[in-house]
Amino acid sequence: MFPEWGVGMTIYYEEMGNRSRPSIVFIHGGGLSGWVWCRQVEHFNDYHCLVPDLPGHGKSLSQGIMNLKDCSALIAELIENRANNHKAHVIGHSLGGKVVVELLSTRPDLIDHAIIASAFVGPLFCLKLIHRPVTYKISSLMLRNKVVQYLLIKLLKLPDEYSIEHYKEDFSNLTSDSLFRLYDQLIQFSKIPRNLELANVPTLILAGEKELKAMKQSVKEIAEILPDSRGILLNKADHTYPWTRYEEFNKIIRLWIHEKTIPREFVQVIY
């Protein structure tokens, strides 16, 4: 479906589940698209699920990569136009988690509960050193190499042929320009946005226990600013947990949006 936004903008989204129930918006990470949430959409079929493809990704590819403020504005309009009672639970992973952070800082009134999964905040010194157009020209060529694709599939631990085919399609669409603009957004929006401390929304921030120390530190930093938040680590998990540890992740989501509780049998509470 293609709703129209503001200045002639369009963004693709899929709408599934029970349309009479509360809405959940699932926001994917960078370089991928809405298909990564297939395990969540299947599990939460008792909810009204909205799954957008961010600009420059998936079926919103033609829009090109946009800055995170514009992405969060598009998600805000999606909630206002399609969510039941113009409000939704909002869940984002990686780049999608950073979109949730932006949305909390600008339109907390649209969010019932939020889950920020593996959203990095803080300086990106190493990335800045190599952040040059030539870096991404080389990277885009490498992404088309079958050996590199095979290694990335193994690294991402994609669980089935459905995921692998969608991943190949998404990554084949990444150009040197789109890669540059994507990482440029990570650098420009590396700091926690202003007014986040005013977002009085029940928010769960998490990362995998096996993720980088800086990612786990980001969980604490975001949780310390939000007035109604908790920070957790999913035991023995890396960055791929939405699809490799989906049963536990789905339980985390359901308990948070239902009861604002945490399943302590497989997580560590760090804030």
C-alpha positions in Angstrom: 0.0 0.0 0.0 1.3 3.5 -0.8 -0.2 6.3 1.4 0.7 9.8 0.3 2.7 12.0 2.7 3.4 15.8 2.9 5.2 17.2 -0.1 4.2 14.4 -2.5 6.1 11.8 -0.4 5.2 8.1 -0.4 6.2 5.3 1.8 5.3 1.6 1.4 3.8 -0.2 4.4 1.9 -3.4 5.0 -1.1 -3.7 7.3 -1.8 -7.1 8.9 -3.5 -8.8 11.8 -6.7 -7.8 13.6 -7.6 -4.3 12.5 -10.0 -3.7 15.4 -7.2 -4.2 18.0 -4.5 -1.9 19.2 -1.8 -1.1 16.6 1.9 -2.0 16.6 4.4 -0.4 14.3 7.5 -2.4 13.5 10.5 -0.4 12.1 13.3 -2.3 10.5 17.1 -1.7 10.5 19.4 -0.2 7.9 19.9 -2.0 4.5 16.9 -4.4 5.1 13.2 -3.9 4.9 9.9 -4.9 6.6 10.2 -8.6 5.8 12.6 -9.0 8.8 9.5 -8.7 11.1 7.8 -11.8 9.6 8.1 -13.8 12.9 6.7 -10.9 14.9 3.8 -10.2 12.5 2.9 -13.9 12.6 3.0 -14.0 16.4 1.1 -10.7 16.9 -1.8 -11.6 14.6 -4.1 -10.6 17.5 -2.9 -7.0 17.0 -3.2 -4.5 14.2 0.4 -4.6 12.7 1.8 -1.8 10.5 5.1 -2.6 8.9 6.7 0.2 6.8 9.7 0.1 4.5 11.8 3.2 5.4 12.7 5.6 2.6 15.5 4.2 0.5 14.7 0.6 1.6 12.6 -2.2 0.2 9.5 -1.0 -1.7 10.2 2.6 -0.6 13.5 2.5 -2.5 12.6 5.2 -4.9 12.5 7.8 -2.2 16.2 7.5 -1.4 17.7 7.6 2.1 16.3 10.3 4.3 17.5 11.8 7.5 16.1 10.3 10.7 14.0 13.3 11.5 12.1 13.0 8.2 11.8 9.2 8.8 10.3 9.7 12.2 7.9 12.3 10.7 6.7 9.7 8.2 6.2 7.2 10.9 4.2 9.8 12.9 2.0 10.4 9.9 1.5 6.6 9.4 0.3 6.4 13.0 -2.0 9.4 12.7 -3.5 8.1 9.5 -3.6 4.3 10.0 -3.3 3.3 13.7 -6.3 2.7 15.8 -7.2 5.7 17.9 -4.2 7.5 16.3 -1.8 5.8 18.7 0.5 2.8 18.5 3.0 0.6 20.3 6.3 1.3 18.4 9.2 -1.2 18.0 12.4 -0.5 16.2 15.6 -2.5 15.7 19.0 -1.0 14.9 18.4 2.0 12.6 14.7 1.5 13.3 15.5 1.9 17.0 17.1 5.2 16.3 13.9 6.2 14.4 12.0 5.3 17.6 14.3 7.5 19.7 13.7 10.5 17.3 9.9 9.8 17.4 9.9 9.8 21.2 11.7 13.2 21.2 9.2 14.8 18.8 5.8 13.0 19.0 5.6 11.0 22.2 1.8 11.6 22.2 1.5 9.1 19.4 3.2 6.2 21.3 1.6 3.9 23.8 4.6 1.8 24.6 8.0 1.8 22.9 10.8 -0.8 22.5 14.2 0.4 21.3 16.2 -2.6 20.2 20.0 -2.2 19.7 20.1 1.5 18.8 23.6 2.8 19.1 24.2 6.4 20.4 27.5 8.0 20.8 30.6 9.1 18.8 31.6 7.0 15.7 35.2 7.9 15.5 36.3 4.9 13.4 33.4 5.3 10.9 34.3 9.0 10.5 37.8 8.1 9.4 36.6 5.9 6.5 33.4 7.9 5.7 34.3 8.8 2.1 32.4 8.2 -1.1 35.2 5.8 -2.4 34.7 3.6 0.6 31.1 3.0 -0.4 31.9 2.5 -4.0 34.1 -0.4 -3.1 31.5 -1.7 -0.6 28.7 -1.6 -3.1 30.8 -3.7 -5.5 31.7 -6.2 -2.8 28.0 -6.6 -1.9 27.4 -8.0 -5.4 30.1 -10.6 -5.0 28.6 -14.1 -4.3 31.3 -15.0 -1.8 30.7 -11.8 0.2 27.0 -12.4 0.0 27.4 -15.9 1.3 29.6 -14.7 4.2 27.1 -11.9 5.1 24.2 -14.4 5.1 26.2 -16.5 7.6 27.0 -13.5 9.7 23.4 -12.4 9.8 22.3 -16.0 10.6 19.3 -15.7 8.2 17.1 -18.6 9.1 15.4 -19.7 5.9 15.2 -19.3 2.1 12.5 -16.6 2.4 14.8 -14.4 4.5 17.8 -15.1 2.3 16.0 -14.1 -0.9 14.6 -10.9 0.5 18.1 -10.1 1.9 19.7 -10.6 -1.5 17.1 -8.3 -3.1 17.5 -5.6 -0.5 21.3 -5.6 -0.7 21.4 -5.8 -4.5 19.5 -2.4 -4.4 22.1 -0.7 -2.3 24.2 1.7 -4.3 27.4 3.5 -3.3 25.3 6.7 -2.9 22.6 5.1 -0.7 25.3 3.4 1.5 27.0 6.8 1.9 23.8 8.5 2.8 22.8 5.7 5.2 26.0 5.9 7.2 26.0 9.7 7.0 22.7 9.6 9.0 24.3 7.4 11.6 27.1 10.0 12.0 24.8 13.0 12.0 22.4 11.5 14.4 24.9 9.9 16.8 23.8 12.0 19.8 20.7 11.6 21.9 18.1 14.1 20.6 16.9 17.1 22.5 13.6 16.8 24.5 13.9 13.0 24.9 13.7 13.5 28.7 10.2 14.9 28.2 8.9 11.6 26.6 6.9 10.1 29.5 6.2 6.9 27.5 6.8 3.4 29.0 10.0 2.4 27.0 12.1 -0.7 27.1 15.6 -0.4 25.8 17.6 -3.6 25.0 20.6 -5.1 23.3 22.1 -8.6 23.0 24.5 -9.7 25.7 27.1 -10.5 22.9 26.9 -7.1 21.2 29.7 -4.6 21.4 30.3 -2.9 24.8 29.3 0.5 23.2 25.9 -0.9 22.2 25.3 -2.1 25.7 26.4 1.2 27.0 23.9 2.9 24.7 21.1 0.9 26.5 22.0 2.6 29.8 22.5 6.0 28.3 19.1 6.1 26.7 17.4 4.5 29.7 18.9 7.1 32.0 17.3 10.0 30.1 13.8 8.6 29.5 11.7 9.0 32.7 9.7 5.8 32.4 12.1 3.2 31.1 14.0 -0.1 31.7 17.2 -1.4 30.2 17.9 -5.1 29.6 20.3 -7.4 27.8 19.0 -10.6 26.1 21.3 -13.4 27.4 23.8 -14.9 24.9 22.2 -12.9 22.0 23.9 -10.9 19.3 22.5 -8.2 17.0 20.4 -10.8 15.1 18.0 -11.7 17.9 14.7 -10.4 16.3 14.9 -13.3 13.9 17.3 -15.8 15.5 15.8 -15.5 19.0 12.4 -14.4 18.0 10.4 -16.5 20.5 12.1 -14.8 23.4 12.0 -11.4 21.7 8.3 -11.8 21.0 7.7 -12.6 24.7 9.7 -9.5 25.7 7.5 -7.4 23.4 4.2 -8.9 24.6 5.0 -8.6 28.3 6.1 -5.0 27.9 3.1 -3.8 26.0 0.7 -5.8 28.1 2.0 -5.4 31.6 5.2 -3.3 31.4 7.1 -6.3 32.9 10.2 -8.2 31.9 10.8 -12.0 31.5 13.7 -12.3 33.9 14.4 -15.9 33.1 16.4 -15.0 29.9 17.4 -11.4 30.3 19.7 -9.3 32.5 18.3 -6.0 33.9 20.9 -3.3 33.7 18.8 -0.3 34.4 
